[in-house]
Amino acid sequence: MKSEIGRWAVVVFMSFLMSGCSSIRARTETPDNEWTVYPGIQQDVKETGELFSGESSESDWIKGLIATILFFDLPFSAVFDTVVVPYDLYRIYTQKYLGEARESLRQPSTR
């Protein structure tokens, strides 16, 4: 009995460790020119939509498991994305201004 409780405790603990996964995955998979604010929430919603629209070829029980994980991940992603909004904004505007500066350096001056 104790070993079963221990196994379930490990499963629950690992689930909590994996929460926020969409936020981290979205930040590592997104190219610099497509960076947005709250990418973890966007990733959760997109993947949930893909599950229920029929774009996913997994069996129904796997879809249910993934949807449950995404559902529980959503609040953690919202908190994590909110905490890192300043970094997201910095990265968005730094890329924008760096791109403009590079373009102005490439263009010959008309003086």
Short mmCIF file of the C-alpha atoms (twelve columns), coordinates in Angstrom:
data_MODEL
# 
_entry.id   MODEL 
# 
loop_
_atom_site.group_PDB 
_atom_site.id 
_atom_site.type_symbol 
_atom_site.label_atom_id 
_atom_site.label_alt_id 
_atom_site.label_comp_id 
_atom_site.label_asym_id 
_atom_site.label_seq_id 
_atom_site.Cartn_x 
_atom_site.Cartn_y 
_atom_site.Cartn_z 
_atom_site.pdbx_PDB_model_num 
ATOM 1   C CA . MET A 1   0.000   0.000  0.000   1 
ATOM 2   C CA . LYS A 2   2.773   2.416  0.910   1 
ATOM 3   C CA . SER A 3   4.607   1.749  -2.359  1 
ATOM 4   C CA . GLU A 4   1.489   2.625  -4.368  1 
ATOM 5   C CA . ILE A 5   1.077   5.883  -2.463  1 
ATOM 6   C CA . GLY A 6   4.745   6.614  -3.056  1 
ATOM 7   C CA . ARG A 7   4.365   5.993  -6.789  1 
ATOM 8   C CA . TRP A 8   1.362   8.283  -7.008  1 
ATOM 9   C CA . ALA A 9   3.213   10.923 -4.998  1 
ATOM 10  C CA . VAL A 10  6.085   10.761 -7.496  1 
ATOM 11  C CA . VAL A 11  3.658   11.061 -10.426 1 
ATOM 12  C CA . VAL A 12  1.929   14.080 -8.880  1 
ATOM 13  C CA . PHE A 13  5.267   15.692 -7.969  1 
ATOM 14  C CA . MET A 14  6.604   15.193 -11.510 1 
ATOM 15  C CA . SER A 15  3.391   16.681 -12.907 1 
ATOM 16  C CA . PHE A 16  3.929   19.810 -10.841 1 
ATOM 17  C CA . LEU A 17  7.530   20.018 -12.004 1 
ATOM 18  C CA . MET A 18  6.407   19.824 -15.608 1 
ATOM 19  C CA . SER A 19  3.839   22.586 -15.172 1 
ATOM 20  C CA . GLY A 20  4.701   25.730 -17.046 1 
ATOM 21  C CA . CYS A 21  6.141   23.532 -19.748 1 
ATOM 22  C CA . SER A 22  4.229   25.330 -22.504 1 
ATOM 23  C CA . SER A 23  5.733   28.655 -21.481 1 
ATOM 24  C CA . ILE A 24  9.250   27.328 -21.624 1 
ATOM 25  C CA . ARG A 25  8.665   25.327 -24.804 1 
ATOM 26  C CA . ALA A 26  7.090   28.300 -26.562 1 
ATOM 27  C CA . ARG A 27  10.052  30.507 -25.681 1 
ATOM 28  C CA . THR A 28  12.608  28.004 -26.927 1 
ATOM 29  C CA . GLU A 29  10.766  27.102 -30.144 1 
ATOM 30  C CA . THR A 30  9.782   30.620 -31.237 1 
ATOM 31  C CA . PRO A 31  12.068  32.375 -33.733 1 
ATOM 32  C CA . ASP A 32  13.203  35.871 -32.776 1 
ATOM 33  C CA . ASN A 33  11.096  37.619 -35.414 1 
ATOM 34  C CA . GLU A 34  7.883   35.929 -34.169 1 
ATOM 35  C CA . TRP A 35  8.342   36.659 -30.448 1 
ATOM 36  C CA . THR A 36  5.112   37.589 -28.646 1 
ATOM 37  C CA . VAL A 37  3.845   38.320 -25.156 1 
ATOM 38  C CA . TYR A 38  2.200   35.380 -23.297 1 
ATOM 39  C CA . PRO A 39  3.468   32.670 -25.674 1 
ATOM 40  C CA . GLY A 40  2.813   29.857 -23.163 1 
ATOM 41  C CA . ILE A 41  -0.893  30.564 -23.026 1 
ATOM 42  C CA . GLN A 42  -1.014  30.865 -26.798 1 
ATOM 43  C CA . GLN A 43  0.754   27.498 -27.087 1 
ATOM 44  C CA . ASP A 44  -1.723  25.838 -24.675 1 
ATOM 45  C CA . VAL A 45  -4.747  27.199 -26.531 1 
ATOM 46  C CA . LYS A 46  -3.313  26.278 -29.936 1 
ATOM 47  C CA . GLU A 47  -2.519  22.712 -28.903 1 
ATOM 48  C CA . THR A 48  -5.914  22.259 -27.242 1 
ATOM 49  C CA . GLY A 49  -7.599  23.505 -30.405 1 
ATOM 50  C CA . GLU A 50  -5.577  21.071 -32.498 1 
ATOM 51  C CA . LEU A 51  -6.663  18.205 -30.233 1 
ATOM 52  C CA . PHE A 52  -10.365 18.964 -30.517 1 
ATOM 53  C CA . SER A 53  -10.425 20.010 -34.183 1 
ATOM 54  C CA . GLY A 54  -9.332  16.590 -35.392 1 
ATOM 55  C CA . GLU A 55  -5.865  17.663 -36.568 1 
ATOM 56  C CA . SER A 56  -4.305  15.256 -34.080 1 
ATOM 57  C CA . SER A 57  -4.045  11.567 -34.963 1 
ATOM 58  C CA . GLU A 58  -3.645  10.234 -31.407 1 
ATOM 59  C CA . SER A 59  -6.168  7.885  -29.860 1 
ATOM 60  C CA . ASP A 60  -8.964  9.326  -27.726 1 
ATOM 61  C CA . TRP A 61  -7.475  8.400  -24.357 1 
ATOM 62  C CA . ILE A 62  -4.185  10.097 -25.259 1 
ATOM 63  C CA . LYS A 63  -6.075  13.183 -26.412 1 
ATOM 64  C CA . GLY A 64  -7.892  13.217 -23.077 1 
ATOM 65  C CA . LEU A 65  -4.621  12.902 -21.164 1 
ATOM 66  C CA . ILE A 66  -2.957  15.675 -23.167 1 
ATOM 67  C CA . ALA A 67  -6.011  17.931 -22.824 1 
ATOM 68  C CA . THR A 68  -6.002  17.368 -19.045 1 
ATOM 69  C CA . ILE A 69  -2.312  18.267 -18.820 1 
ATOM 70  C CA . LEU A 70  -2.837  21.382 -20.950 1 
ATOM 71  C CA . PHE A 71  -5.838  22.375 -18.833 1 
ATOM 72  C CA . PHE A 72  -3.837  22.137 -15.608 1 
ATOM 73  C CA . ASP A 73  -0.811  23.794 -17.219 1 
ATOM 74  C CA . LEU A 74  -2.769  26.883 -18.278 1 
ATOM 75  C CA . PRO A 75  -2.816  28.704 -14.892 1 
ATOM 76  C CA . PHE A 76  0.875   27.984 -14.313 1 
ATOM 77  C CA . SER A 77  1.697   29.240 -17.788 1 
ATOM 78  C CA . ALA A 78  -0.338  32.379 -17.114 1 
ATOM 79  C CA . VAL A 79  1.590   33.087 -13.920 1 
ATOM 80  C CA . PHE A 80  4.969   32.357 -15.513 1 
ATOM 81  C CA . ASP A 81  4.154   34.419 -18.617 1 
ATOM 82  C CA . THR A 82  3.031   37.332 -16.430 1 
ATOM 83  C CA . VAL A 83  6.260   37.233 -14.429 1 
ATOM 84  C CA . VAL A 84  8.396   37.345 -17.576 1 
ATOM 85  C CA . VAL A 85  6.391   40.006 -19.458 1 
ATOM 86  C CA . PRO A 86  9.172   42.598 -18.947 1 
ATOM 87  C CA . TYR A 87  11.675  40.233 -20.568 1 
ATOM 88  C CA . ASP A 88  9.271   39.501 -23.433 1 
ATOM 89  C CA . LEU A 89  8.732   43.200 -24.091 1 
ATOM 90  C CA . TYR A 90  12.470  43.864 -23.912 1 
ATOM 91  C CA . ARG A 91  13.131  41.083 -26.379 1 
ATOM 92  C CA . ILE A 92  10.378  42.213 -28.765 1 
ATOM 93  C CA . TYR A 93  11.472  45.852 -28.856 1 
ATOM 94  C CA . THR A 94  15.190  45.077 -28.864 1 
ATOM 95  C CA . GLN A 95  14.739  42.875 -31.924 1 
ATOM 96  C CA . LYS A 96  12.614  45.562 -33.580 1 
ATOM 97  C CA . TYR A 97  15.148  48.325 -32.994 1 
ATOM 98  C CA . LEU A 98  18.112  46.119 -33.861 1 
ATOM 99  C CA . GLY A 99  16.411  45.209 -37.131 1 
ATOM 100 C CA . GLU A 100 15.790  48.873 -37.942 1 
ATOM 101 C CA . ALA A 101 19.385  49.773 -37.067 1 
ATOM 102 C CA . ARG A 102 20.744  47.001 -39.283 1 
ATOM 103 C CA . GLU A 103 18.547  48.133 -42.171 1 
ATOM 104 C CA . SER A 104 19.708  51.736 -41.805 1 
ATOM 105 C CA . LEU A 105 23.342  50.573 -41.835 1 
ATOM 106 C CA . ARG A 106 22.799  48.538 -45.000 1 
ATOM 107 C CA . GLN A 107 21.156  51.373 -46.916 1 
ATOM 108 C CA . PRO A 108 23.572  53.851 -48.474 1 
ATOM 109 C CA . SER A 109 23.300  57.356 -47.143 1 
ATOM 110 C CA . THR A 110 21.756  59.963 -49.477 1 
ATOM 111 C CA . ARG A 111 23.853  62.889 -48.327 1 
# 
